[in-house]
Amino acid sequence: MDTISLSSLNGRKYFTSGMPDVTIGGTDGTPQQVTVSCDGEQLLQESLWPVGGIITLSDLGELLEPYARKQLVCSVTIAVTGGTTATFSVLYAMVDVGIGAEEFYTGYFLSILMGTKITAAGRRELLWYYGSDTASATAVYADGSTSAFTPAVVGGTTQYTCIDVSPDNFVTAQKQLVAYTVTAGNRAQRFEMDFSQPDCAPMLEFYNSFGVWEYIYCTGTHQVSPEYKRSSARIGGMLRNYRIEETRTFKADTGILTTAMANWADDLFRSDEVYVVNVVSGSVQDSDGGKEVVITDSKSDRSSDDDHMPRFTFSYQYAQRIHNVLQMNRVGRIFDNTFDHTFN
């Protein structure tokens, strides 16, 4: 792990995943009271003994993770009583990006997707980035023409921005949308259209490695396997089921993925917060609420074979205790097509 002196911390920016150990020198060998605060909230106050005249604060990223996750960006102050004070910024990330936080967040959107994303009409797509740079989009149509758009800002704070880059926003009358590229500052993300417009089930919204929401649309086989655990006893001389526990396990297949999207799809499997929701009438904006689910098993093998086409399978269950979920607006459908935008 890298180290940095407390006196050199002022004004710097770090991801929680790349927070270095902090050293405090210049002590006289006696205990020093060290205070760590995040956005004015005191997280730690301890009297620490120096070793060899130096106090080292280790694993600060782990300490700051739950606080940075709430706001994505937090201001951290480390103070030594009667000594040095330093204030710096910590950005939430559960991924080792390999470069400095400032270099990454000024050059990339908050996603581990490092390549083109395949999308289709009717899907919801969001992009998140630190800062308030004005975003723009250039759409390319089948006849070779292009059009410029300004994506709508749909969330964020003074620290970060969320924009809606759904393909339906870039449709022009009498033209077929082929692809579009969204830029914000030095960041760029390309989307390409899937003209087959496959039916998607499930559509999942998940909390990614940077603490923001992304969507994944599964185009492979969708299955459900209910299981019932029955507890029975003789009651009044008659055999009765006095408790029936239902567990509905859904099995999903992402469909064939590009290499870039296969690497990105793993973020779903490491996410600790996932939602699946039902589209009522096929409209992106029309949904009837989301259900939190828990991924219980996943398989995301890859191969270096030339003819290998990555596709992942996984299983999930409702997070809630009651698995008997009635879909009032999905009469006649066995499986739920899903979509929602949950914004916290």
N, C-alpha and C positions, 0 to 999 in steps of 0.2 A: 504494500500500500504506500502511495506517495505521502509525503509529509510537507507541511508548510508551517512557518512560524506565525504566531498570532499577530505579530506586528505587520505581516504582509497580507493579511486577509481582507483588509478594508476595501469595499467596493467590488469585490470579486463575485463571480457567479459560478455555482456548482450544481450538478445534478445530485440527487440523493445517492444514486448508485456510484458516483465518482467522487464523493466527498473525502478529501485526504485527512489523515491524522493531523492534529494541530498540536504544535509544540509551544510551550511557554517557558522561556528561559529567563536568565537574569535574576533568579531567586537566590535567597541567602541560606537555603537549606531548611527553612522552616515551612510549615504547612501554609498553603495559600488558598483563600476562599475563591472558588471559581463559580461563576453564574452563567448559565446558558438560557437565553430567552428567545422565543419565536413570536414575532408580531406582538411583542409586549407581554406575552404570557411566559412566566418563568417555568422552565422545564427541569432545570437541574441547578442545585446549589450545594456544593460540597467543599469541604476542606481537604485538599489533596497534597500529599507529600511529594516533593521532587525526588527524582532518582538521577544522581550525577548532576544535580543542579537544574534538571529539566523536568517539567510536567508534560505528559503526553495525553491528549484526549483522543481516544480511539473509537471507531464505530459510530461517529456522529451521524452519519447518513441513516443508520438504523434508528437512532433516537429521533431524528427529524421526519422520518417517512410519514407517520400518521398525521402529522401537522401539515406537512407540505401537500399531502394528498387532498386535504380539505380545500385548499386555496390554489393549488398548483404551484404557486410562487409564494415564498414567505421570506421575511426579513429576519435574519438571525444575528443576535448580539452575544458575544462572549466577553465577559468582563472579569478581571482579576482585581480583587480588592486592593486599592492603593497602587494599582499597576496599570497595565495596558488594557484598552477596550477596543474591540474590532467589530464592525457591522458588515455583513455580506448577505448575498441572496442565495437561496437554495430552491431549486426547481425539482419537482417530483419526477422521478424516472426509475423504473425497475428494469432497466436495460443498460448494458455497457455499450455505449455508442462509439467508443474508441477515440473520440476527439473531445476537445473542451466543450463545456456546456454552451458558452457564448457562440462558438463557431457553429455548433449544431443548430441551435434554435434560430439563428439568423439565416441559415441556409436550407432548412428542412421543415416540413410540416411535422406535427406531433403524431407520427405513425412510424412503425418499423417497415412499412411498405417502401421498398427501394426500387420501384419500377412502375410500369403501366398497370392500371387497374381496369379490369374488364367489368363493364356495367351494362345496364339495359334499360329500356323505357319503363317508367313506373317505379323505379327504385329511388330510395333516398340515399344521398351521399353527403357527408359532411367533411370539412377540413378544419383543423384547429392549428393555430400557431401563436407563438408568443409575440407580443407587440401589437401595434395597431396599423400596420401597413395596409394601404388600400389594395384590395385584390382585384384582379381582372381575369377574364377568360376569353379565349379565342376558340370558336367552334369551327369545325371543318365539315363540309357537306359533300355528298356523293358527286355533285357536279363540279367539285374543285373549288367552290366559293368558300369564303370565310366570313364570320361575323364576330364582332366584339361585344362582350357583355360585362356587367359588373355584378358579381355574386352578392346576394343579400347577406348581411350580417344578422345571424340569428341567436347569438349568445356571446358570452365573454365578459370581461371586466376591463379595467384600464391596463391590466397586465397581459391579457391574452384575448384572442378573437376566435369566434367560430363562424364559418360561412357555409351556406347551403349551396352545394355544387351538384345537385341532382340533375340528371340529363334532361328531364322535362323542361328545365329552366332555359335550355339553349336550343329548343326546337324553333324552327322558322317555317312558316307556312309554305307548302309546296316543295319542301326540301327534306332530304333524308340526312339526319345527323350521323356522321361517321365517327368522329372523335372530337375531343376538346381538351385544351390544356389550361390549367388554372395557375396563375402566378400571384405571388404576394412578396414584394421585395425581391430577394434572391432565391426564393423558393419556387419550385415548379412541380406540378403533378399532372400527368397525362392520363386521360380516360379514353378507352375505346369501347365502341358499342358492340354488343352481341345481338345480331339481327334475328337470331332464332327466338329470342325472348322466352327462354325456358321457364316453365312454372317453377316457383321456388318454395320449398318447404323443408326445413324451417328457415325463416329469416330471423337472425339473431342480432341483438344489440349487446355489445360487450365493452367492458371497461378495459382499455388497452394499457400498455406498459408505461404510457405517459400520463395516465390518469384521466383520459378523455374517452368519449364514446365513439365507437365505430360500428359499422354494420357488415355482416357477412351473409351472403345469399346462397343457400345450398340448393343445388340443382339435381342431385342424385336421388336415389330411392329413400323414401321416408317410411319408417315402420313404427308400430307401437305394439308393445308386449305387456299387457296387464297381468299382474300377479296378485293373488288373494291369499292372505294368511288367515286361516279360520281357527278360532279358539272355541271349542264346544264343551258342553257338559250336560249331564242329566238334570233337568229342572222340572220339578213336578212330575217325575217319571218319564219325561219326554226329552229326547236329545235336541238341544238347541245350540245354535251358533250365537254365543253371547258377545263375540267381538269379531269383526271382519276388517282386516287391514288391507287396503288396496294400494299397490305400488304400480304406477304406469311408467314404464321405461320406453322412451322414444329412441329410435336408432336413426341416425342421419348420415348422409353421404354428401360431401361437398360438391361432387361432380369433378370433372377434370379441371385442374388448375395450371396456370403458367408457373414457371419456376419462382418468379418474384412473389406471386400471390400465395404459393405454397409456403414460402418462408414466412410470409405475413400471417397466414392462417393459424400458425402455431400460437399466435398471441391470444386467440380465442381459448385455447386449451390451458393457458396459464392464467387466464382471467379468473378473478374471484367474485365477479358480479356479472351475470348474464341474464338477459330478458328475452322472452319470445312472446310476440303479440299477434293478434289476429287482424287481418285486413277485412273490413266489413264488406266493401263493395268494389274492391280492386283499386281504389284510389289511394295514392301515397298519403294524403292528408286525412284519410278516413280510417280510423282504427278504434277498437273497443276496449283499449286498456291492455296493460302488459302483465305477464306472469313471470316472476323470477324463477329461473331454473338452475339446476346444478349439474355440471358435466361430471358423470361418474366413470367414464372410460373413454379413451381415445386412442387412435392408431394413426400416426402420421409418418410412416416410413418413407424414405426416399432411396433412390438407386441411381448409380452413375451410368446405367445402361442407356444406350442411345435412343432406344424406343420406349423408355420409361415415361409415363404420363402421370404425374402426381395427382392423387385424389385421396382424401382422408375420410375416415369413418369415425363416428363417436356416438356415445349414448348420453342421454340426459334425462333428468326427472324434475318434476315440479319441486320447488323448494318448500312449499307449504305442506302442511300435514294432510289436508284433504286433497286427494288426487282425482276425485270424481268432479271434473270441471265441465260445467254445462256451457256450451257455446250457443247462445240464443240466436245469434245472427249467422250461424254457419249450418243451418239445417241441411241434412243430406250429405255433409262432408265428413269423411272419416278423419282426415288429417287437416291440421290448421295451417293455412298460409299465413305468414306472420309478418308484422311490421309495426314499428312504433319509434318515436323519438322521445326518449326520456331525458330531460335536461335538468340537472341538479345545479 
